[in-house]
Amino acid sequence: MTSASTDSRGATDADRIDALEGQVRELARALAEASRRSGELEAELRSLRANVDGSGPRFAALYADFTDRFRGTTAEVTAKLTGYLPDVRRLVGAGDEAGAHATGVVDLGSGRGEWLTLLRSSGVAASGVDANAEFVTAGRSRGLDLVEGDAIGHLQGLPADSVDMVTAFHLIEHLGVEDLLALLAAARGALRPGGCLLLETPNPSNLRMAACDFYNDPTHRSPLPPALTEFLVTASGFEQVEVRPLHPSRSPIEPTKGAAGQVEQLVSLAFFGPQDYAVLGFKPQQADRP
């Protein structure tokens, strides 16, 4: 009497197990390939959507010059970004055991690289991703850790719980709501528990921004009211969400006293108040998987 049973074709239990294991391995390979291809198709779809919204090859060729004209000089942008350094110093490298091996700051849509340059000069480990090949080449020539690619795909390719801080300056207004939610989910996955997401975007509460300046960039989708961005960040699993109004311009209106002065103050705030705002949100220390 043998210890292994056979079927009508003479196959033993061991043979059948080997065959099943082979099928499982083949299915796993097929699933991995399907997942990879799905990621490629999602990135291609985002690229096609961007082209429809005005960021085709002709405008892309002008985008560096466009940034110089409408975003401000490198010195001006760097001066604004300096205000975030206290947040970075408080957060980067300050995690508990779960964040002990986090990799500093990952910046999305790094553009001309002012933020990465500022972080490097401050001794902070930082890397970035941008879809514009010209910006990436220029940044690399200055020694920045910068790759060409899609922001969402880049985040999804990072190890889970591996980043102290994810930043994106004037990026989310280029995204539709589904892609924005995908970016928030990917950022939450990449951040360590207690890590921070920092988003800066134009402020449509400023009427001049909402009605005119926002549309200087034809690749913008639509203005994002602060309350909406705060809601989306909170709904995506972030906590301690903070909205910071930023960058008011100098008002030429000198308010008088009385009721007329109050009206003048309201007009001044509406047209010359904060042109941008930032939203900061933190991944819970005891984060469950989204």
C-alpha positions as CSV (number, residue, x, y, z in Angstrom):
1,M,0.0,0.0,0.0
2,T,1.5,3.4,-1.0
3,S,1.2,6.7,1.0
4,A,0.3,8.8,-2.1
5,S,-3.0,8.3,-3.9
6,T,-3.2,8.4,-7.7
7,D,-6.0,9.4,-10.1
8,S,-7.1,7.5,-13.2
9,R,-4.2,9.1,-15.2
10,G,-1.6,8.0,-12.6
11,A,-1.0,11.5,-11.2
12,T,-0.1,11.6,-7.5
13,D,-1.2,14.2,-4.9
14,A,2.3,15.7,-5.1
15,D,1.9,16.1,-8.9
16,R,-1.4,17.8,-8.5
17,I,0.0,20.1,-5.8
18,D,3.0,21.0,-8.1
19,A,0.6,21.8,-10.9
20,L,-1.6,24.0,-8.7
21,E,1.4,25.8,-7.4
22,G,2.5,26.5,-10.9
23,Q,-0.9,27.9,-11.8
24,V,-0.8,30.1,-8.8
25,R,2.6,31.5,-9.7
26,E,1.4,32.1,-13.3
27,L,-1.7,33.9,-12.0
28,A,0.5,36.0,-9.7
29,R,2.7,37.0,-12.6
30,A,-0.3,37.9,-14.7
31,L,-1.8,40.0,-11.8
32,A,1.5,41.9,-11.4
33,E,1.6,42.6,-15.1
34,A,-2.0,43.8,-15.1
35,S,-1.3,46.1,-12.2
36,R,1.8,47.5,-13.9
37,R,-0.2,48.1,-17.1
38,S,-3.1,49.7,-15.2
39,G,-0.7,52.2,-13.6
40,E,0.7,53.0,-17.1
41,L,-2.8,53.5,-18.5
42,E,-3.8,55.8,-15.5
43,A,-0.7,57.9,-16.1
44,E,-1.4,58.1,-19.8
45,L,-5.0,59.1,-19.1
46,R,-3.9,61.9,-16.8
47,S,-1.5,63.1,-19.5
48,L,-4.3,63.1,-22.1
49,R,-6.6,65.0,-19.7
50,A,-3.8,67.6,-19.2
51,N,-3.4,68.0,-23.0
52,V,-7.1,68.6,-23.4
53,D,-6.9,71.3,-20.7
54,G,-4.3,73.3,-22.6
55,S,-0.9,71.8,-21.6
56,G,-0.1,70.3,-25.0
57,P,3.4,70.3,-26.5
58,R,3.3,73.9,-27.8
59,F,2.4,75.4,-24.5
60,A,4.7,73.0,-22.7
61,A,7.6,74.4,-24.7
62,L,6.7,77.9,-23.4
63,Y,6.0,76.8,-19.8
64,A,9.5,77.7,-18.4
65,D,9.2,81.3,-19.8
66,F,5.5,81.4,-18.7
67,T,6.7,80.6,-15.1
68,D,9.3,83.3,-15.1
69,R,6.7,85.8,-16.3
70,F,3.7,84.9,-14.0
71,R,5.1,83.0,-11.0
72,G,7.7,85.5,-10.0
73,T,11.5,85.5,-9.8
74,T,13.3,82.7,-8.1
75,A,14.3,85.0,-5.3
76,E,10.7,86.1,-4.8
77,V,9.4,82.6,-4.7
78,T,12.2,81.5,-2.3
79,A,11.4,84.3,0.0
80,K,7.8,83.1,0.3
81,L,8.8,79.5,0.8
82,T,11.1,80.4,3.6
83,G,8.1,80.7,5.9
84,Y,7.6,77.0,5.8
85,L,11.1,76.1,7.2
86,P,9.9,76.1,10.9
87,D,7.3,73.4,9.9
88,V,10.0,71.3,8.2
89,R,12.4,71.6,11.1
90,R,9.7,70.5,13.5
91,L,8.6,67.5,11.4
92,V,11.5,66.1,9.5
93,G,13.4,63.5,11.5
94,A,11.1,64.0,14.5
95,G,9.1,60.9,14.1
96,D,8.8,58.1,16.6
97,E,10.2,54.6,16.0
98,A,7.7,54.1,13.1
99,G,9.2,57.1,11.4
100,A,12.8,56.6,12.3
101,H,13.8,55.7,8.8
102,A,11.6,58.3,7.0
103,T,13.3,60.0,4.0
104,G,12.6,63.7,4.6
105,V,10.6,65.8,2.1
106,V,9.1,64.7,-1.2
107,D,8.0,67.6,-3.3
108,L,5.5,67.2,-6.1
109,G,5.6,69.5,-9.2
110,S,8.9,70.9,-8.2
111,G,9.1,73.3,-11.2
112,R,12.2,75.4,-11.1
113,G,13.3,73.8,-7.8
114,E,13.2,76.7,-5.5
115,W,11.9,74.6,-2.6
116,L,14.3,71.7,-3.1
117,T,17.2,74.2,-3.3
118,L,16.0,75.9,-0.1
119,L,15.7,72.6,1.7
120,R,19.2,71.5,0.6
121,S,20.7,74.7,1.8
122,S,19.0,74.1,5.1
123,G,20.4,70.6,5.5
124,V,17.1,68.8,4.9
125,A,16.9,65.6,2.8
126,A,14.5,66.3,-0.1
127,S,13.6,64.9,-3.5
128,G,11.1,66.0,-6.1
129,V,9.2,65.0,-9.2
130,D,8.0,67.1,-12.1
131,A,6.4,66.3,-15.5
132,N,8.3,69.0,-17.3
133,A,11.6,67.6,-18.8
134,E,13.2,71.1,-19.1
135,F,12.7,71.8,-15.4
136,V,14.0,68.3,-14.4
137,T,17.1,68.7,-16.6
138,A,17.9,72.1,-15.2
139,G,17.3,71.0,-11.6
140,R,19.6,67.9,-12.0
141,S,22.3,70.1,-13.5
142,R,22.3,72.0,-10.1
143,G,22.6,68.8,-8.2
144,L,18.9,68.5,-7.1
145,D,17.4,65.0,-6.5
146,L,14.7,65.4,-9.2
147,V,13.0,62.9,-11.5
148,E,10.7,63.3,-14.4
149,G,7.3,61.7,-13.9
150,D,3.7,61.8,-12.7
151,A,3.1,63.0,-9.1
152,I,0.5,60.4,-8.3
153,G,2.5,57.5,-9.8
154,H,5.6,58.7,-8.1
155,L,3.9,58.6,-4.7
156,Q,2.4,55.2,-5.3
157,G,5.9,53.9,-6.1
158,L,7.3,54.9,-2.7
159,P,7.4,52.5,0.2
160,A,4.5,52.9,2.6
161,D,5.1,55.0,5.7
162,S,8.5,56.2,4.4
163,V,8.3,60.0,4.1
164,D,8.3,62.7,6.7
165,M,6.6,65.4,4.6
166,V,4.9,65.6,1.2
167,T,4.7,69.1,-0.3
168,A,3.0,70.5,-3.4
169,F,3.1,74.1,-4.3
170,H,0.6,75.3,-6.9
171,L,-0.1,71.8,-8.2
172,I,-3.6,70.8,-7.1
173,E,-5.4,73.5,-9.1
174,H,-4.1,71.6,-12.2
175,L,-6.0,68.4,-11.2
176,G,-9.6,67.3,-11.5
177,V,-11.3,66.1,-8.3
178,E,-10.7,62.4,-8.9
179,D,-7.0,62.9,-9.5
180,L,-6.8,65.2,-6.5
181,L,-8.4,62.5,-4.3
182,A,-6.0,59.9,-5.8
183,L,-3.0,62.2,-4.9
184,L,-4.3,62.6,-1.4
185,A,-4.6,58.9,-0.9
186,A,-1.2,58.2,-2.4
187,A,0.4,60.9,-0.1
188,R,-1.3,59.4,2.9
189,G,0.1,56.0,2.0
190,A,3.7,57.3,1.6
191,L,3.8,59.4,4.7
192,R,4.9,58.0,8.0
193,P,2.5,58.1,10.9
194,G,2.5,61.7,12.1
195,G,3.9,62.9,8.8
196,C,2.6,66.1,7.2
197,L,1.0,66.9,3.8
198,L,1.4,70.5,2.7
199,L,-0.5,72.0,-0.2
200,E,-0.4,75.6,-1.4
201,T,-2.8,76.9,-4.1
202,P,-4.3,80.2,-5.3
203,N,-7.0,81.7,-3.0
204,P,-10.3,82.3,-4.8
205,S,-11.5,84.2,-1.7
206,N,-9.4,87.0,-3.3
207,L,-11.8,88.3,-6.0
208,R,-9.0,89.5,-8.3
209,M,-7.4,86.0,-8.1
210,A,-10.8,84.2,-8.6
211,A,-11.9,86.4,-11.5
212,C,-8.7,87.1,-13.4
213,D,-5.2,86.1,-12.2
214,F,-6.1,82.4,-11.7
215,Y,-6.8,82.1,-15.5
216,N,-3.4,83.5,-16.5
217,D,-2.4,79.8,-16.6
218,P,-4.4,77.9,-19.2
219,T,-3.5,74.6,-17.5
220,H,-5.4,75.4,-14.4
221,R,-8.6,73.5,-13.9
222,S,-10.7,75.5,-11.5
223,P,-10.1,77.5,-8.3
224,L,-10.4,75.5,-5.1
225,P,-12.1,77.3,-2.2
226,P,-10.3,76.8,1.1
227,A,-13.2,75.1,2.7
228,L,-13.4,72.5,-0.2
229,T,-9.7,71.7,0.0
230,E,-9.9,71.4,3.8
231,F,-12.8,69.0,3.4
232,L,-11.1,66.8,0.8
233,V,-7.9,66.6,2.9
234,T,-9.9,65.7,6.0
235,A,-12.1,63.2,4.2
236,S,-8.9,61.5,2.9
237,G,-7.9,60.6,6.4
238,F,-5.7,63.5,7.5
239,E,-6.2,65.1,10.9
240,Q,-5.3,68.4,12.6
241,V,-6.0,70.1,9.2
242,E,-5.0,73.7,9.2
243,V,-5.7,76.4,6.6
244,R,-3.3,79.3,6.3
245,P,-4.1,82.4,4.3
246,L,-1.0,83.7,2.5
247,H,0.6,86.5,0.5
248,P,-1.7,89.5,0.8
249,S,-0.8,92.4,-1.6
250,R,-0.4,96.0,-0.6
251,S,-3.7,97.8,-0.7
252,P,-3.9,101.3,-2.2
253,I,-7.0,102.0,-0.1
254,E,-6.5,104.0,3.1
255,P,-9.6,103.3,5.2
256,T,-11.4,106.2,6.8
257,K,-13.3,106.1,10.0
258,G,-16.9,105.1,10.5
259,A,-19.2,103.0,8.4
260,A,-17.5,104.0,5.1
261,G,-14.1,102.9,6.6
262,Q,-15.6,99.4,7.3
263,V,-16.8,99.1,3.7
264,E,-13.4,100.2,2.5
265,Q,-11.7,97.5,4.6
266,L,-14.0,94.8,3.2
267,V,-13.2,96.0,-0.4
268,S,-9.5,96.1,0.4
269,L,-9.6,92.5,1.8
270,A,-11.6,91.2,-1.1
271,F,-9.3,92.6,-3.7
272,F,-5.9,92.8,-2.0
273,G,-6.2,90.1,0.7
274,P,-4.3,86.7,0.7
275,Q,-3.7,85.7,-2.8
276,D,-2.8,82.1,-1.8
277,Y,-3.5,79.7,1.0
278,A,-1.9,76.5,2.4
279,V,-3.5,73.5,3.8
280,L,-1.5,71.3,6.2
281,G,-2.8,67.9,7.4
282,F,-1.2,65.1,9.4
283,K,-1.4,61.3,9.0
284,P,-2.7,59.9,12.2
285,Q,-0.1,58.4,14.5
286,Q,-2.0,55.2,14.7
287,A,-3.0,55.1,11.0
288,D,-5.2,52.4,9.7
289,R,-4.9,51.4,6.1
290,P,-7.1,53.4,3.7
